[in-house]
Amino acid sequence: MDTFVSSQKIDLIHWITELNDLSVLAQVNAIKEDTIVTPYEELQSIERGFNDFQQGRVISHTQARKRYEK
Protein backbone atom coordinates (compact mmCIF):
# COMPACT_ATOMS: atom_id res chain seq x y z
CA MET A 1 0.00 0.00 0.00
CA ASP A 2 1.19 3.52 -0.76
CA THR A 3 2.86 5.10 2.28
CA PHE A 4 1.04 8.38 1.65
CA VAL A 5 -2.32 6.60 1.80
CA SER A 6 -1.28 4.75 4.96
CA SER A 7 -0.19 8.01 6.55
CA GLN A 8 -3.50 9.67 5.67
CA LYS A 9 -5.45 6.78 7.18
CA ILE A 10 -3.45 6.93 10.41
CA ASP A 11 -3.98 10.68 10.63
CA LEU A 12 -7.73 10.21 10.19
CA ILE A 13 -7.85 7.44 12.79
CA HIS A 14 -6.10 9.66 15.32
CA TRP A 15 -8.38 12.58 14.52
CA ILE A 16 -11.54 10.49 14.81
CA THR A 17 -10.49 8.93 18.12
CA GLU A 18 -10.12 12.41 19.62
CA LEU A 19 -13.32 13.77 18.08
CA ASN A 20 -16.23 14.58 20.39
CA ASP A 21 -18.54 16.37 17.95
CA LEU A 22 -21.47 14.00 17.36
CA SER A 23 -22.59 15.82 14.21
CA VAL A 24 -19.18 15.32 12.59
CA LEU A 25 -19.13 11.68 13.67
CA ALA A 26 -22.57 11.25 12.11
CA GLN A 27 -21.30 12.76 8.86
CA VAL A 28 -18.25 10.46 8.82
CA ASN A 29 -20.50 7.49 9.50
CA ALA A 30 -22.82 8.52 6.65
CA ILE A 31 -19.86 8.67 4.29
CA LYS A 32 -18.79 5.20 5.45
CA GLU A 33 -22.29 3.79 4.92
CA ASP A 34 -22.52 5.33 1.43
CA THR A 35 -19.23 3.76 0.35
CA ILE A 36 -19.96 0.23 1.49
CA VAL A 37 -20.97 -2.00 -1.42
CA THR A 38 -22.14 -5.45 -0.49
CA PRO A 39 -21.32 -8.40 -2.75
CA TYR A 40 -25.06 -8.65 -3.47
CA GLU A 41 -25.23 -5.02 -4.64
CA GLU A 42 -22.12 -5.52 -6.74
CA LEU A 43 -23.60 -8.62 -8.35
CA GLN A 44 -26.85 -6.77 -9.09
CA SER A 45 -24.90 -3.98 -10.78
CA ILE A 46 -22.97 -6.46 -12.92
CA GLU A 47 -26.19 -8.23 -13.89
CA ARG A 48 -27.81 -4.90 -14.89
CA GLY A 49 -24.81 -4.10 -17.06
CA PHE A 50 -24.88 -7.55 -18.65
CA ASN A 51 -28.63 -7.25 -19.33
CA ASP A 52 -28.07 -3.83 -20.92
CA PHE A 53 -25.37 -5.37 -23.12
CA GLN A 54 -27.65 -8.24 -24.18
CA GLN A 55 -30.45 -5.78 -25.02
CA GLY A 56 -28.11 -3.64 -27.10
CA ARG A 57 -28.25 -0.69 -24.69
CA VAL A 58 -24.58 0.13 -25.10
CA ILE A 59 -22.47 2.86 -26.65
CA SER A 60 -18.88 2.79 -27.83
CA HIS A 61 -15.99 4.07 -25.76
CA THR A 62 -15.57 6.93 -28.24
CA GLN A 63 -19.23 7.93 -27.86
CA ALA A 64 -18.97 7.82 -24.06
CA ARG A 65 -15.86 10.00 -24.08
CA LYS A 66 -17.58 12.56 -26.33
CA ARG A 67 -20.67 12.55 -24.11
CA TYR A 68 -18.79 13.06 -20.85
CA GLU A 69 -15.74 15.09 -21.84
CA LYS A 70 -15.40 18.42 -20.12
N, CA, C and O atoms as a Tripos MOL2 file, in Angstrom:
@<TRIPOS>MOLECULE
protein
  280   279    70     0     0
PROTEIN
NO_CHARGES

@<TRIPOS>ATOM
      1 N           0.8550   -1.1750    0.0000 N.3       1 MET1
      2 CA          0.0000    0.0000    0.0000 C.3       1 MET1
      3 C           0.8990    1.2360    0.0000 C.2       1 MET1
      4 O           1.9630    1.2390    0.6190 O.2       1 MET1
      5 N           0.4760    2.2530   -0.6780 N.am      2 ASP2
      6 CA          1.1910    3.5160   -0.7620 C.3       2 ASP2
      7 C           1.3860    4.1010    0.6330 C.2       2 ASP2
      8 O           0.4420    4.1470    1.4220 O.2       2 ASP2
      9 N           2.6000    4.5470    0.9410 N.am      3 THR3
     10 CA          2.8600    5.0980    2.2810 C.3       3 THR3
     11 C           2.0860    6.3810    2.5350 C.2       3 THR3
     12 O           1.7170    6.6640    3.6740 O.2       3 THR3
     13 N           1.8350    7.1640    1.4820 N.am      4 PHE4
     14 CA          1.0440    8.3840    1.6480 C.3       4 PHE4
     15 C          -0.3720    8.0230    2.0810 C.2       4 PHE4
     16 O          -0.9250    8.6520    2.9830 O.2       4 PHE4
     17 N          -0.9580    7.0220    1.4480 N.am      5 VAL5
     18 CA         -2.3180    6.5960    1.7990 C.3       5 VAL5
     19 C          -2.3430    6.0780    3.2320 C.2       5 VAL5
     20 O          -3.2470    6.4060    3.9990 O.2       5 VAL5
     21 N          -1.3560    5.2740    3.5880 N.am      6 SER6
     22 CA         -1.2830    4.7530    4.9590 C.3       6 SER6
     23 C          -1.1760    5.8800    5.9690 C.2       6 SER6
     24 O          -1.8250    5.8490    7.0140 O.2       6 SER6
     25 N          -0.3630    6.8670    5.6610 N.am      7 SER7
     26 CA         -0.1910    8.0120    6.5510 C.3       7 SER7
     27 C          -1.5010    8.7830    6.7090 C.2       7 SER7
     28 O          -1.8480    9.2020    7.8120 O.2       7 SER7
     29 N          -2.2170    8.9660    5.6160 N.am      8 GLN8
     30 CA         -3.5010    9.6730    5.6700 C.3       8 GLN8
     31 C          -4.5070    8.9090    6.5280 C.2       8 GLN8
     32 O          -5.2490    9.5090    7.3050 O.2       8 GLN8
     33 N          -4.5270    7.5990    6.3850 N.am      9 LYS9
     34 CA         -5.4490    6.7790    7.1770 C.3       9 LYS9
     35 C          -5.1250    6.8980    8.6700 C.2       9 LYS9
     36 O          -6.0240    7.0530    9.4960 O.2       9 LYS9
     37 N          -3.8550    6.8240    8.9990 N.am     10 ILE10
     38 CA         -3.4530    6.9270   10.4050 C.3      10 ILE10
     39 C          -3.8290    8.2910   10.9670 C.2      10 ILE10
     40 O          -4.3250    8.3900   12.0900 O.2      10 ILE10
     41 N          -3.5920    9.3440   10.1850 N.am     11 ASP11
     42 CA         -3.9780   10.6850   10.6330 C.3      11 ASP11
     43 C          -5.4810   10.7690   10.8940 C.2      11 ASP11
     44 O          -5.9040   11.3520   11.8930 O.2      11 ASP11
     45 N          -6.2820   10.1950   10.0100 N.am     12 LEU12
     46 CA         -7.7340   10.2110   10.1950 C.3      12 LEU12
     47 C          -8.1600    9.4060   11.4220 C.2      12 LEU12
     48 O          -9.0430    9.8230   12.1720 O.2      12 LEU12
     49 N          -7.5300    8.2620   11.6170 N.am     13 ILE13
     50 CA         -7.8470    7.4420   12.7850 C.3      13 ILE13
     51 C          -7.5830    8.2210   14.0670 C.2      13 ILE13
     52 O          -8.4140    8.2400   14.9750 O.2      13 ILE13
     53 N          -6.4240    8.8590   14.1330 N.am     14 HIS14
     54 CA         -6.1040    9.6560   15.3250 C.3      14 HIS14
     55 C          -7.1100   10.7890   15.5130 C.2      14 HIS14
     56 O          -7.5740   11.0340   16.6260 O.2      14 HIS14
     57 N          -7.4390   11.4630   14.4440 N.am     15 TRP15
     58 CA         -8.3830   12.5830   14.5170 C.3      15 TRP15
     59 C          -9.7480   12.1100   15.0030 C.2      15 TRP15
     60 O         -10.3580   12.7380   15.8680 O.2      15 TRP15
     61 N         -10.2230   11.0050   14.4470 N.am     16 ILE16
     62 CA        -11.5450   10.4910   14.8130 C.3      16 ILE16
     63 C         -11.5680   10.0360   16.2730 C.2      16 ILE16
     64 O         -12.5570   10.2520   16.9730 O.2      16 ILE16
     65 N         -10.4880    9.4110   16.7320 N.am     17 THR17
     66 CA        -10.4860    8.9330   18.1220 C.3      17 THR17
     67 C         -10.5420   10.0780   19.1300 C.2      17 THR17
     68 O         -10.9970    9.8890   20.2580 O.2      17 THR17
     69 N         -10.0860   11.2530   18.7330 N.am     18 GLU18
     70 CA        -10.1190   12.4140   19.6190 C.3      18 GLU18
     71 C         -11.3800   13.2630   19.4400 C.2      18 GLU18
     72 O         -11.6240   14.1820   20.2220 O.2      18 GLU18
     73 N         -12.1640   12.9660   18.4350 N.am     19 LEU19
     74 CA        -13.3180   13.7730   18.0780 C.3      19 LEU19
     75 C         -14.4770   13.5580   19.0450 C.2      19 LEU19
     76 O         -14.8060   12.4230   19.3890 O.2      19 LEU19
     77 N         -15.0870   14.6460   19.4760 N.am     20 ASN20
     78 CA        -16.2330   14.5760   20.3880 C.3      20 ASN20
     79 C         -17.4980   15.1980   19.7980 C.2      20 ASN20
     80 O         -18.5440   15.2080   20.4460 O.2      20 ASN20
     81 N         -17.4100   15.7050   18.5980 N.am     21 ASP21
     82 CA        -18.5410   16.3650   17.9470 C.3      21 ASP21
     83 C         -19.4230   15.3040   17.2760 C.2      21 ASP21
     84 O         -19.0510   14.7250   16.2560 O.2      21 ASP21
     85 N         -20.5890   15.0650   17.8650 N.am     22 LEU22
     86 CA        -21.4700   14.0030   17.3580 C.3      22 LEU22
     87 C         -21.9580   14.2660   15.9390 C.2      22 LEU22
     88 O         -22.1810   13.3230   15.1800 O.2      22 LEU22
     89 N         -22.1250   15.5320   15.5700 N.am     23 SER23
     90 CA        -22.5940   15.8190   14.2120 C.3      23 SER23
     91 C         -21.5220   15.4590   13.1840 C.2      23 SER23
     92 O         -21.8480   14.9680   12.1040 O.2      23 SER23
     93 N         -20.2630   15.6930   13.5000 N.am     24 VAL24
     94 CA        -19.1810   15.3240   12.5870 C.3      24 VAL24
     95 C         -19.0590   13.8040   12.5200 C.2      24 VAL24
     96 O         -18.8690   13.2390   11.4430 O.2      24 VAL24
     97 N         -19.1670   13.1500   13.6650 N.am     25 LEU25
     98 CA        -19.1250   11.6790   13.6660 C.3      25 LEU25
     99 C         -20.2690   11.1000   12.8370 C.2      25 LEU25
    100 O         -20.0840   10.1060   12.1340 O.2      25 LEU25
    101 N         -21.4320   11.7080   12.9140 N.am     26 ALA26
    102 CA        -22.5730   11.2470   12.1100 C.3      26 ALA26
    103 C         -22.2870   11.4260   10.6280 C.2      26 ALA26
    104 O         -22.6460   10.5690    9.8210 O.2      26 ALA26
    105 N         -21.6430   12.5340   10.2590 N.am     27 GLN27
    106 CA        -21.2960   12.7590    8.8570 C.3      27 GLN27
    107 C         -20.2680   11.7440    8.3680 C.2      27 GLN27
    108 O         -20.3880   11.2250    7.2580 O.2      27 GLN27
    109 N         -19.2630   11.4610    9.1870 N.am     28 VAL28
    110 CA        -18.2510   10.4610    8.8220 C.3      28 VAL28
    111 C         -18.9120    9.1000    8.6700 C.2      28 VAL28
    112 O         -18.6150    8.3600    7.7320 O.2      28 VAL28
    113 N         -19.8020    8.7740    9.5860 N.am     29 ASN29
    114 CA        -20.5030    7.4920    9.5000 C.3      29 ASN29
    115 C         -21.3620    7.4150    8.2440 C.2      29 ASN29
    116 O         -21.4350    6.3590    7.6150 O.2      29 ASN29
    117 N         -22.0060    8.5020    7.8710 N.am     30 ALA30
    118 CA        -22.8230    8.5200    6.6520 C.3      30 ALA30
    119 C         -21.9540    8.2890    5.4230 C.2      30 ALA30
    120 O         -22.3480    7.5690    4.5050 O.2      30 ALA30
    121 N         -20.7800    8.8960    5.4080 N.am     31 ILE31
    122 CA        -19.8570    8.6670    4.2900 C.3      31 ILE31
    123 C         -19.4680    7.2020    4.2300 C.2      31 ILE31
    124 O         -19.4480    6.6040    3.1540 O.2      31 ILE31
    125 N         -19.1580    6.6190    5.3900 N.am     32 LYS32
    126 CA        -18.7890    5.2010    5.4500 C.3      32 LYS32
    127 C         -19.9160    4.3230    4.9100 C.2      32 LYS32
    128 O         -19.6790    3.4160    4.1120 O.2      32 LYS32
    129 N         -21.1440    4.6020    5.3510 N.am     33 GLU33
    130 CA        -22.2860    3.7920    4.9190 C.3      33 GLU33
    131 C         -22.5320    3.9200    3.4140 C.2      33 GLU33
    132 O         -22.9230    2.9510    2.7630 O.2      33 GLU33
    133 N         -22.3050    5.1120    2.8640 N.am     34 ASP34
    134 CA        -22.5170    5.3300    1.4330 C.3      34 ASP34
    135 C         -21.4690    4.6340    0.5770 C.2      34 ASP34
    136 O         -21.7190    4.3540   -0.5950 O.2      34 ASP34
    137 N         -20.3020    4.3500    1.1410 N.am     35 THR35
    138 CA        -19.2290    3.7620    0.3470 C.3      35 THR35
    139 C         -19.1710    2.2470    0.4500 C.2      35 THR35
    140 O         -18.4170    1.6030   -0.2800 O.2      35 THR35
    141 N         -19.9520    1.6800    1.3380 N.am     36 ILE36
    142 CA        -19.9570    0.2280    1.4870 C.3      36 ILE36
    143 C         -20.8330   -0.3860    0.3930 C.2      36 ILE36
    144 O         -22.0110   -0.0540    0.2590 O.2      36 ILE36
    145 N         -20.2370   -1.2790   -0.3770 N.am     37 VAL37
    146 CA        -20.9690   -1.9970   -1.4180 C.3      37 VAL37
    147 C         -20.9260   -3.4660   -1.0460 C.2      37 VAL37
    148 O         -19.8540   -4.0640   -0.9520 O.2      37 VAL37
    149 N         -22.0890   -4.0380   -0.8380 N.am     38 THR38
    150 CA        -22.1400   -5.4520   -0.4890 C.3      38 THR38
    151 C         -21.9320   -6.2890   -1.7460 C.2      38 THR38
    152 O         -22.1880   -5.8200   -2.8550 O.2      38 THR38
    153 N         -21.4720   -7.5180   -1.5790 N.am     39 PRO39
    154 CA        -21.3180   -8.3970   -2.7480 C.3      39 PRO39
    155 C         -22.6300   -8.5470   -3.5210 C.2      39 PRO39
    156 O         -22.6150   -8.6670   -4.7460 O.2      39 PRO39
    157 N         -23.7650   -8.5410   -2.8120 N.am     40 TYR40
    158 CA        -25.0610   -8.6530   -3.4720 C.3      40 TYR40
    159 C         -25.3200   -7.4430   -4.3580 C.2      40 TYR40
    160 O         -25.7690   -7.5880   -5.4950 O.2      40 TYR40
    161 N         -25.0350   -6.2330   -3.8360 N.am     41 GLU41
    162 CA        -25.2300   -5.0190   -4.6410 C.3      41 GLU41
    163 C         -24.3010   -5.0000   -5.8400 C.2      41 GLU41
    164 O         -24.6870   -4.5650   -6.9260 O.2      41 GLU41
    165 N         -23.0790   -5.4700   -5.6440 N.am     42 GLU42
    166 CA        -22.1190   -5.5170   -6.7410 C.3      42 GLU42
    167 C         -22.5990   -6.4910   -7.8160 C.2      42 GLU42
    168 O         -22.5190   -6.1930   -9.0080 O.2      42 GLU42
    169 N         -23.0880   -7.6310   -7.4010 N.am     43 LEU43
    170 CA        -23.5970   -8.6200   -8.3470 C.3      43 LEU43
    171 C         -24.8030   -8.0750   -9.1090 C.2      43 LEU43
    172 O         -24.9220   -8.2930  -10.3150 O.2      43 LEU43
    173 N         -25.6960   -7.3710   -8.4200 N.am     44 GLN44
    174 CA        -26.8490   -6.7660   -9.0890 C.3      44 GLN44
    175 C         -26.3980   -5.7680  -10.1460 C.2      44 GLN44
    176 O         -26.9570   -5.7340  -11.2420 O.2      44 GLN44
    177 N         -25.4050   -4.9650   -9.8330 N.am     45 SER45
    178 CA        -24.8950   -3.9760  -10.7840 C.3      45 SER45
    179 C         -24.3080   -4.6520  -12.0110 C.2      45 SER45
    180 O         -24.5350   -4.2130  -13.1380 O.2      45 SER45
    181 N         -23.5540   -5.7190  -11.7910 N.am     46 ILE46
    182 CA        -22.9700   -6.4630  -12.9150 C.3      46 ILE46
    183 C         -24.0710   -7.0640  -13.7790 C.2      46 ILE46
    184 O         -23.9990   -7.0150  -15.0070 O.2      46 ILE46
    185 N         -25.0830   -7.6280  -13.1400 N.am     47 GLU47
    186 CA        -26.1910   -8.2250  -13.8870 C.3      47 GLU47
    187 C         -26.9460   -7.1770  -14.7010 C.2      47 GLU47
    188 O         -27.3400   -7.4460  -15.8350 O.2      47 GLU47
    189 N         -27.1530   -5.9750  -14.1330 N.am     48 ARG48
    190 CA        -27.8130   -4.9010  -14.8890 C.3      48 ARG48
    191 C         -26.9920   -4.5240  -16.1140 C.2      48 ARG48
    192 O         -27.5380   -4.3290  -17.2000 O.2      48 ARG48
    193 N         -25.6840   -4.4230  -15.9360 N.am     49 GLY49
    194 CA        -24.8110   -4.0990  -17.0640 C.3      49 GLY49
    195 C         -24.8420   -5.1830  -18.1210 C.2      49 GLY49
    196 O         -24.8820   -4.8800  -19.3140 O.2      49 GLY49
    197 N         -24.8240   -6.4370  -17.7080 N.am     50 PHE50
    198 CA        -24.8770   -7.5470  -18.6530 C.3      50 PHE50
    199 C         -26.2080   -7.5590  -19.3980 C.2      50 PHE50
    200 O         -26.2370   -7.7940  -20.6060 O.2      50 PHE50
    201 N         -27.3130   -7.3060  -18.6880 N.am     51 ASN51
    202 CA        -28.6330   -7.2510  -19.3330 C.3      51 ASN51
    203 C         -28.6900   -6.1040  -20.3420 C.2      51 ASN51
    204 O         -29.2360   -6.2610  -21.4340 O.2      51 ASN51
    205 N         -28.1270   -4.9520  -19.9750 N.am     52 ASP52
    206 CA        -28.0650   -3.8290  -20.9210 C.3      52 ASP52
    207 C         -27.2980   -4.2300  -22.1710 C.2      52 ASP52
    208 O         -27.7170   -3.9260  -23.2880 O.2      52 ASP52
    209 N         -26.1740   -4.9130  -21.9800 N.am     53 PHE53
    210 CA        -25.3690   -5.3670  -23.1180 C.3      53 PHE53
    211 C         -26.1760   -6.3080  -24.0070 C.2      53 PHE53
    212 O         -26.1790   -6.1560  -25.2280 O.2      53 PHE53
    213 N         -26.8610   -7.2780  -23.4020 N.am     54 GLN54
    214 CA        -27.6550   -8.2380  -24.1770 C.3      54 GLN54
    215 C         -28.7880   -7.5590  -24.9390 C.2      54 GLN54
    216 O         -29.1520   -8.0060  -26.0260 O.2      54 GLN54
    217 N         -29.3490   -6.4900  -24.3860 N.am     55 GLN55
    218 CA        -30.4500   -5.7810  -25.0210 C.3      55 GLN55
    219 C         -29.9620   -4.7250  -26.0170 C.2      55 GLN55
    220 O         -30.7660   -4.0390  -26.6460 O.2      55 GLN55
    221 N         -28.6570   -4.6040  -26.1510 N.am     56 GLY56
    222 CA        -28.1060   -3.6390  -27.0980 C.3      56 GLY56
    223 C         -28.0820   -2.2130  -26.5780 C.2      56 GLY56
    224 O         -27.8950   -1.2770  -27.3550 O.2      56 GLY56
    225 N         -28.2690   -2.0330  -25.2790 N.am     57 ARG57
    226 CA        -28.2510   -0.6910  -24.6870 C.3      57 ARG57
    227 C         -26.8210   -0.3270  -24.2960 C.2      57 ARG57
    228 O         -26.4920   -0.1890  -23.1180 O.2      57 ARG57
    229 N         -25.9930   -0.1790  -25.3100 N.am     58 VAL58
    230 CA        -24.5840    0.1350  -25.1040 C.3      58 VAL58
    231 C         -24.1600    1.2210  -26.0830 C.2      58 VAL58
    232 O         -24.7900    1.4270  -27.1200 O.2      58 VAL58
    233 N         -23.0750    1.9120  -25.7300 N.am     59 ILE59
    234 CA        -22.4700    2.8600  -26.6500 C.3      59 ILE59
    235 C         -20.9760    2.5720  -26.6750 C.2      59 ILE59
    236 O         -20.4420    1.9390  -25.7650 O.2      59 ILE59
    237 N         -20.3120    3.0340  -27.7100 N.am     60 SER60
    238 CA        -18.8800    2.7890  -27.8280 C.3      60 SER60
    239 C         -18.1100    3.6580  -26.8440 C.2      60 SER60
    240 O         -18.6350    4.6300  -26.3010 O.2      60 SER60
    241 N         -16.8680    3.2870  -26.6300 N.am     61 HIS61
    242 CA        -15.9930    4.0670  -25.7600 C.3      61 HIS61
    243 C         -15.8380    5.4820  -26.3020 C.2      61 HIS61
    244 O         -15.8400    6.4450  -25.5360 O.2      61 HIS61
    245 N         -15.7060    5.6110  -27.6040 N.am     62 THR62
    246 CA        -15.5740    6.9260  -28.2390 C.3      62 THR62
    247 C         -16.8070    7.7830  -27.9800 C.2      62 THR62
    248 O         -16.6870    8.9660  -27.6610 O.2      62 THR62
    249 N         -17.9950    7.1910  -28.1160 N.am     63 GLN63
    250 CA        -19.2290    7.9280  -27.8600 C.3      63 GLN63
    251 C         -19.3200    8.3630  -26.3920 C.2      63 GLN63
    252 O         -19.7430    9.4810  -26.0980 O.2      63 GLN63
    253 N         -18.9260    7.4870  -25.4850 N.am     64 ALA64
    254 CA        -18.9650    7.8160  -24.0580 C.3      64 ALA64
    255 C         -18.0100    8.9530  -23.7470 C.2      64 ALA64
    256 O         -18.3500    9.8550  -22.9810 O.2      64 ALA64
    257 N         -16.8290    8.9210  -24.3260 N.am     65 ARG65
    258 CA        -15.8550   10.0040  -24.0840 C.3      65 ARG65
    259 C         -16.4060   11.3340  -24.5900 C.2      65 ARG65
    260 O         -16.2830   12.3600  -23.9220 O.2      65 ARG65
    261 N         -17.0150   11.3070  -25.7760 N.am     66 LYS66
    262 CA        -17.5840   12.5580  -26.3260 C.3      66 LYS66
    263 C         -18.7040   13.0680  -25.4240 C.2      66 LYS66
    264 O         -18.8120   14.2710  -25.1850 O.2      66 LYS66
    265 N         -19.5280   12.1650  -24.9280 N.am     67 ARG67
    266 CA        -20.6680   12.5520  -24.1050 C.3      67 ARG67
    267 C         -20.2270   13.1710  -22.7790 C.2      67 ARG67
    268 O         -20.8470   14.1200  -22.3000 O.2      67 ARG67
    269 N         -19.1670   12.6410  -22.1920 N.am     68 TYR68
    270 CA        -18.7870   13.0620  -20.8460 C.3      68 TYR68
    271 C         -17.5240   13.9090  -20.7740 C.2      68 TYR68
    272 O         -17.0690   14.2440  -19.6810 O.2      68 TYR68
    273 N         -16.9550   14.2560  -21.9110 N.am     69 GLU69
    274 CA        -15.7440   15.0870  -21.8410 C.3      69 GLU69
    275 C         -16.0910   16.4860  -21.3730 C.2      69 GLU69
    276 O         -17.1820   16.9980  -21.6230 O.2      69 GLU69
    277 N         -15.1450   17.0830  -20.6970 N.am     70 LYS70
    278 CA        -15.3970   18.4220  -20.1210 C.3      70 LYS70
    279 C         -14.9630   19.4880  -21.0690 C.2      70 LYS70
    280 O         -15.0940   20.6740  -20.7660 O.2      70 LYS70
@<TRIPOS>BOND
     1     1     2 1
     2     2     3 1
     3     3     4 2
     4     3     5 am
     5     5     6 1
     6     6     7 1
     7     7     8 2
     8     7     9 am
     9     9    10 1
    10    10    11 1
    11    11    12 2
    12    11    13 am
    13    13    14 1
    14    14    15 1
    15    15    16 2
    16    15    17 am
    17    17    18 1
    18    18    19 1
    19    19    20 2
    20    19    21 am
    21    21    22 1
    22    22    23 1
    23    23    24 2
    24    23    25 am
    25    25    26 1
    26    26    27 1
    27    27    28 2
    28    27    29 am
    29    29    30 1
    30    30    31 1
    31    31    32 2
    32    31    33 am
    33    33    34 1
    34    34    35 1
    35    35    36 2
    36    35    37 am
    37    37    38 1
    38    38    39 1
    39    39    40 2
    40    39    41 am
    41    41    42 1
    42    42    43 1
    43    43    44 2
    44    43    45 am
    45    45    46 1
    46    46    47 1
    47    47    48 2
    48    47    49 am
    49    49    50 1
    50    50    51 1
    51    51    52 2
    52    51    53 am
    53    53    54 1
    54    54    55 1
    55    55    56 2
    56    55    57 am
    57    57    58 1
    58    58    59 1
    59    59    60 2
    60    59    61 am
    61    61    62 1
    62    62    63 1
    63    63    64 2
    64    63    65 am
    65    65    66 1
    66    66    67 1
    67    67    68 2
    68    67    69 am
    69    69    70 1
    70    70    71 1
    71    71    72 2
    72    71    73 am
    73    73    74 1
    74    74    75 1
    75    75    76 2
    76    75    77 am
    77    77    78 1
    78    78    79 1
    79    79    80 2
    80    79    81 am
    81    81    82 1
    82    82    83 1
    83    83    84 2
    84    83    85 am
    85    85    86 1
    86    86    87 1
    87    87    88 2
    88    87    89 am
    89    89    90 1
    90    90    91 1
    91    91    92 2
    92    91    93 am
    93    93    94 1
    94    94    95 1
    95    95    96 2
    96    95    97 am
    97    97    98 1
    98    98    99 1
    99    99   100 2
   100    99   101 am
   101   101   102 1
   102   102   103 1
   103   103   104 2
   104   103   105 am
   105   105   106 1
   106   106   107 1
   107   107   108 2
   108   107   109 am
   109   109   110 1
   110   110   111 1
   111   111   112 2
   112   111   113 am
   113   113   114 1
   114   114   115 1
   115   115   116 2
   116   115   117 am
   117   117   118 1
   118   118   119 1
   119   119   120 2
   120   119   121 am
   121   121   122 1
   122   122   123 1
   123   123   124 2
   124   123   125 am
   125   125   126 1
   126   126   127 1
   127   127   128 2
   128   127   129 am
   129   129   130 1
   130   130   131 1
   131   131   132 2
   132   131   133 am
   133   133   134 1
   134   134   135 1
   135   135   136 2
   136   135   137 am
   137   137   138 1
   138   138   139 1
   139   139   140 2
   140   139   141 am
   141   141   142 1
   142   142   143 1
   143   143   144 2
   144   143   145 am
   145   145   146 1
   146   146   147 1
   147   147   148 2
   148   147   149 am
   149   149   150 1
   150   150   151 1
   151   151   152 2
   152   151   153 am
   153   153   154 1
   154   154   155 1
   155   155   156 2
   156   155   157 am
   157   157   158 1
   158   158   159 1
   159   159   160 2
   160   159   161 am
   161   161   162 1
   162   162   163 1
   163   163   164 2
   164   163   165 am
   165   165   166 1
   166   166   167 1
   167   167   168 2
   168   167   169 am
   169   169   170 1
   170   170   171 1
   171   171   172 2
   172   171   173 am
   173   173   174 1
   174   174   175 1
   175   175   176 2
   176   175   177 am
   177   177   178 1
   178   178   179 1
   179   179   180 2
   180   179   181 am
   181   181   182 1
   182   182   183 1
   183   183   184 2
   184   183   185 am
   185   185   186 1
   186   186   187 1
   187   187   188 2
   188   187   189 am
   189   189   190 1
   190   190   191 1
   191   191   192 2
   192   191   193 am
   193   193   194 1
   194   194   195 1
   195   195   196 2
   196   195   197 am
   197   197   198 1
   198   198   199 1
   199   199   200 2
   200   199   201 am
   201   201   202 1
   202   202   203 1
   203   203   204 2
   204   203   205 am
   205   205   206 1
   206   206   207 1
   207   207   208 2
   208   207   209 am
   209   209   210 1
   210   210   211 1
   211   211   212 2
   212   211   213 am
   213   213   214 1
   214   214   215 1
   215   215   216 2
   216   215   217 am
   217   217   218 1
   218   218   219 1
   219   219   220 2
   220   219   221 am
   221   221   222 1
   222   222   223 1
   223   223   224 2
   224   223   225 am
   225   225   226 1
   226   226   227 1
   227   227   228 2
   228   227   229 am
   229   229   230 1
   230   230   231 1
   231   231   232 2
   232   231   233 am
   233   233   234 1
   234   234   235 1
   235   235   236 2
   236   235   237 am
   237   237   238 1
   238   238   239 1
   239   239   240 2
   240   239   241 am
   241   241   242 1
   242   242   243 1
   243   243   244 2
   244   243   245 am
   245   245   246 1
   246   246   247 1
   247   247   248 2
   248   247   249 am
   249   249   250 1
   250   250   251 1
   251   251   252 2
   252   251   253 am
   253   253   254 1
   254   254   255 1
   255   255   256 2
   256   255   257 am
   257   257   258 1
   258   258   259 1
   259   259   260 2
   260   259   261 am
   261   261   262 1
   262   262   263 1
   263   263   264 2
   264   263   265 am
   265   265   266 1
   266   266   267 1
   267   267   268 2
   268   267   269 am
   269   269   270 1
   270   270   271 1
   271   271   272 2
   272   271   273 am
   273   273   274 1
   274   274   275 1
   275   275   276 2
   276   275   277 am
   277   277   278 1
   278   278   279 1
   279   279   280 2
@<TRIPOS>SUBSTRUCTURE
     1 MET1         2 RESIDUE 1 A MET
     2 ASP2         6 RESIDUE 1 A ASP
     3 THR3        10 RESIDUE 1 A THR
     4 PHE4        14 RESIDUE 1 A PHE
     5 VAL5        18 RESIDUE 1 A VAL
     6 SER6        22 RESIDUE 1 A SER
     7 SER7        26 RESIDUE 1 A SER
     8 GLN8        30 RESIDUE 1 A GLN
     9 LYS9        34 RESIDUE 1 A LYS
    10 ILE10       38 RESIDUE 1 A ILE
    11 ASP11       42 RESIDUE 1 A ASP
    12 LEU12       46 RESIDUE 1 A LEU
    13 ILE13       50 RESIDUE 1 A ILE
    14 HIS14       54 RESIDUE 1 A HIS
    15 TRP15       58 RESIDUE 1 A TRP
    16 ILE16       62 RESIDUE 1 A ILE
    17 THR17       66 RESIDUE 1 A THR
    18 GLU18       70 RESIDUE 1 A GLU
    19 LEU19       74 RESIDUE 1 A LEU
    20 ASN20       78 RESIDUE 1 A ASN
    21 ASP21       82 RESIDUE 1 A ASP
    22 LEU22       86 RESIDUE 1 A LEU
    23 SER23       90 RESIDUE 1 A SER
    24 VAL24       94 RESIDUE 1 A VAL
    25 LEU25       98 RESIDUE 1 A LEU
    26 ALA26      102 RESIDUE 1 A ALA
    27 GLN27      106 RESIDUE 1 A GLN
    28 VAL28      110 RESIDUE 1 A VAL
    29 ASN29      114 RESIDUE 1 A ASN
    30 ALA30      118 RESIDUE 1 A ALA
    31 ILE31      122 RESIDUE 1 A ILE
    32 LYS32      126 RESIDUE 1 A LYS
    33 GLU33      130 RESIDUE 1 A GLU
    34 ASP34      134 RESIDUE 1 A ASP
    35 THR35      138 RESIDUE 1 A THR
    36 ILE36      142 RESIDUE 1 A ILE
    37 VAL37      146 RESIDUE 1 A VAL
    38 THR38      150 RESIDUE 1 A THR
    39 PRO39      154 RESIDUE 1 A PRO
    40 TYR40      158 RESIDUE 1 A TYR
    41 GLU41      162 RESIDUE 1 A GLU
    42 GLU42      166 RESIDUE 1 A GLU
    43 LEU43      170 RESIDUE 1 A LEU
    44 GLN44      174 RESIDUE 1 A GLN
    45 SER45      178 RESIDUE 1 A SER
    46 ILE46      182 RESIDUE 1 A ILE
    47 GLU47      186 RESIDUE 1 A GLU
    48 ARG48      190 RESIDUE 1 A ARG
    49 GLY49      194 RESIDUE 1 A GLY
    50 PHE50      198 RESIDUE 1 A PHE
    51 ASN51      202 RESIDUE 1 A ASN
    52 ASP52      206 RESIDUE 1 A ASP
    53 PHE53      210 RESIDUE 1 A PHE
    54 GLN54      214 RESIDUE 1 A GLN
    55 GLN55      218 RESIDUE 1 A GLN
    56 GLY56      222 RESIDUE 1 A GLY
    57 ARG57      226 RESIDUE 1 A ARG
    58 VAL58      230 RESIDUE 1 A VAL
    59 ILE59      234 RESIDUE 1 A ILE
    60 SER60      238 RESIDUE 1 A SER
    61 HIS61      242 RESIDUE 1 A HIS
    62 THR62      246 RESIDUE 1 A THR
    63 GLN63      250 RESIDUE 1 A GLN
    64 ALA64      254 RESIDUE 1 A ALA
    65 ARG65      258 RESIDUE 1 A ARG
    66 LYS66      262 RESIDUE 1 A LYS
    67 ARG67      266 RESIDUE 1 A ARG
    68 TYR68      270 RESIDUE 1 A TYR
    69 GLU69      274 RESIDUE 1 A GLU
    70 LYS70      278 RESIDUE 1 A LYS
